[in-house]
Amino acid sequence: MLNNSDVHYREVKFWFDKKLITSLLKEKIKPLKYFNDKILLYGLSINKIKRGR
């Protein structure tokens, strides 16, 4: 718990293993769509990208 200032909200900082968390998110967030060879879309972002075009 961080309490750096009376003006700001309290903050909580977590340290994660990047590879573990990334693989967990990729596994659990469905569906997956390839936007191009460098961009993958997951979950609700698929519909948001379609509307933005």
KOLNUGU-511115 format. One line per 8 residues: number of its first residue (from 1); their letters; for each residue z, x, y of N, C-alpha, C, O. Coordinates in nm, 3 decimals. Example, Ala and Ser with C-alpha at 12.3 -4.5 7.8 and 13.67 -1.06 7.14 Angstrom:
BEGIN
1	as	0.780,1.319,-0.569,0.780,1.230,-0.450,0.780,1.320,-0.330,0.846,1.424,-0.332  0.708,1.285,-0.225,0.714,1.367,-0.106,0.787,1.290,0.003,0.804,1.341,0.114
% end
This chain:
BEGIN
1	mlnnsdvh	0.000,0.085,-0.116,0.000,0.000,0.000,0.000,0.090,0.123,0.083,0.180,0.135  -0.093,0.066,0.213,-0.102,0.145,0.335,-0.056,0.062,0.454,-0.099,-0.052,0.471  0.030,0.117,0.534,0.077,0.052,0.656,0.057,0.147,0.773,0.153,0.199,0.830  -0.067,0.171,0.808,-0.099,0.269,0.911,-0.074,0.218,1.052,-0.053,0.298,1.144  -0.076,0.087,1.071,-0.067,0.035,1.206,-0.008,-0.106,1.204,-0.025,-0.180,1.107  0.060,-0.142,1.312,0.112,-0.279,1.326,-0.001,-0.376,1.361,0.013,-0.497,1.342  -0.112,-0.325,1.413,-0.224,-0.408,1.459,-0.312,-0.453,1.342,-0.366,-0.563,1.344  -0.327,-0.369,1.241,-0.417,-0.398,1.129,-0.344,-0.465,1.013,-0.222,-0.459,1.002
9	yrevkfwf	-0.422,-0.529,0.929,-0.365,-0.587,0.808,-0.323,-0.477,0.712,-0.372,-0.364,0.721  -0.235,-0.509,0.624,-0.197,-0.413,0.521,-0.315,-0.391,0.428,-0.392,-0.483,0.401  -0.329,-0.272,0.381,-0.440,-0.237,0.294,-0.388,-0.185,0.161,-0.281,-0.125,0.154  -0.464,-0.210,0.058,-0.433,-0.156,-0.074,-0.551,-0.070,-0.115,-0.666,-0.110,-0.103  -0.521,0.048,-0.162,-0.627,0.141,-0.202,-0.617,0.164,-0.353,-0.509,0.189,-0.407  -0.733,0.156,-0.420,-0.739,0.178,-0.564,-0.830,0.296,-0.592,-0.931,0.314,-0.523  -0.796,0.374,-0.691,-0.881,0.483,-0.736,-0.933,0.447,-0.875,-0.855,0.419,-0.966  -1.065,0.448,-0.889,-1.127,0.412,-1.015,-1.217,0.523,-1.064,-1.263,0.608,-0.988
17	dkklitsl	-1.242,0.521,-1.194,-1.341,0.607,-1.254,-1.477,0.542,-1.228,-1.504,0.434,-1.280  -1.562,0.608,-1.149,-1.689,0.551,-1.105,-1.779,0.508,-1.221,-1.834,0.398,-1.219  -1.795,0.593,-1.321,-1.882,0.561,-1.434,-1.830,0.443,-1.514,-1.908,0.357,-1.555  -1.701,0.437,-1.535,-1.641,0.328,-1.611,-1.657,0.195,-1.539,-1.699,0.096,-1.600  -1.625,0.191,-1.411,-1.635,0.067,-1.334,-1.780,0.022,-1.321,-1.808,-0.097,-1.334  -1.873,0.114,-1.296,-2.014,0.080,-1.284,-2.066,0.020,-1.414,-2.137,-0.080,-1.411  -2.034,0.080,-1.526,-2.080,0.026,-1.654,-2.018,-0.110,-1.684,-2.084,-0.197,-1.739  -1.893,-0.128,-1.649,-1.826,-0.257,-1.667,-1.894,-0.365,-1.584,-1.921,-0.474,-1.635
25	lkekikpl	-1.921,-0.337,-1.458,-1.987,-0.435,-1.372,-2.128,-0.467,-1.421,-2.168,-0.584,-1.421  -2.202,-0.366,-1.462,-2.337,-0.389,-1.514,-2.334,-0.475,-1.640,-2.423,-0.558,-1.661  -2.235,-0.455,-1.721,-2.224,-0.530,-1.846,-2.185,-0.676,-1.822,-2.234,-0.765,-1.891  -2.098,-0.700,-1.724,-2.041,-0.833,-1.704,-2.117,-0.921,-1.605,-2.109,-1.044,-1.615  -2.190,-0.864,-1.512,-2.262,-0.944,-1.412,-2.403,-0.969,-1.461,-2.483,-0.876,-1.473  -2.432,-1.094,-1.490,-2.564,-1.133,-1.540,-2.621,-1.237,-1.446,-2.541,-1.299,-1.376  -2.745,-1.261,-1.437,-2.856,-1.191,-1.502,-2.894,-1.064,-1.427,-2.840,-1.034,-1.320  -2.987,-0.992,-1.485,-3.039,-0.869,-1.427,-3.188,-0.886,-1.406,-3.258,-0.937,-1.493
33	kyfndkil	-3.238,-0.842,-1.290,-3.381,-0.847,-1.263,-3.422,-0.715,-1.197,-3.353,-0.665,-1.108  -3.533,-0.660,-1.242,-3.585,-0.537,-1.182,-3.669,-0.575,-1.060,-3.773,-0.640,-1.074  -3.624,-0.534,-0.941,-3.696,-0.561,-0.817,-3.813,-0.464,-0.805,-3.924,-0.503,-0.770  -3.786,-0.337,-0.833,-3.889,-0.234,-0.844,-3.831,-0.122,-0.929,-3.726,-0.141,-0.991  -3.895,-0.008,-0.935,-3.847,0.098,-1.024,-3.717,0.163,-0.980,-3.657,0.239,-1.057  -3.670,0.136,-0.858,-3.546,0.196,-0.808,-3.437,0.095,-0.777,-3.321,0.133,-0.758  -3.471,-0.033,-0.771,-3.374,-0.135,-0.730,-3.358,-0.238,-0.841,-3.455,-0.297,-0.888  -3.233,-0.258,-0.882,-3.197,-0.361,-0.979,-3.117,-0.468,-0.907,-3.031,-0.438,-0.825
41	lyglsink	-3.146,-0.593,-0.936,-3.073,-0.704,-0.877,-2.984,-0.767,-0.983,-3.026,-0.783,-1.098  -2.863,-0.801,-0.946,-2.768,-0.862,-1.038,-2.716,-0.993,-0.980,-2.700,-1.006,-0.859  -2.690,-1.089,-1.068,-2.622,-1.211,-1.032,-2.686,-1.288,-0.919,-2.807,-1.311,-0.919  -2.605,-1.327,-0.821,-2.650,-1.411,-0.710,-2.744,-1.339,-0.614,-2.814,-1.405,-0.536  -2.748,-1.207,-0.619,-2.838,-1.133,-0.528,-2.984,-1.162,-0.557,-3.068,-1.147,-0.468  -3.017,-1.204,-0.680,-3.156,-1.235,-0.716,-3.208,-1.347,-0.628,-3.318,-1.336,-0.572  -3.133,-1.455,-0.614,-3.176,-1.568,-0.532,-3.175,-1.534,-0.383,-3.260,-1.582,-0.308  -3.081,-1.453,-0.341,-3.073,-1.417,-0.199,-3.192,-1.333,-0.156,-3.241,-1.349,-0.044
49	ikrgr	-3.240,-1.244,-0.241,-3.355,-1.161,-0.210,-3.481,-1.247,-0.205,-3.565,-1.227,-0.117  -3.496,-1.342,-0.296,-3.611,-1.431,-0.298,-3.622,-1.510,-0.168,-3.732,-1.526,-0.114  -3.509,-1.560,-0.118,-3.510,-1.638,0.006,-3.540,-1.552,0.128,-3.598,-1.601,0.226  -3.503,-1.426,0.123,-3.520,-1.337,0.237,-3.662,-1.288,0.255,-3.693,-1.231,0.360  -3.748,-1.307,0.159,-3.885,-1.256,0.166,-3.974,-1.347,0.245,-4.093,-1.319,0.261
% end
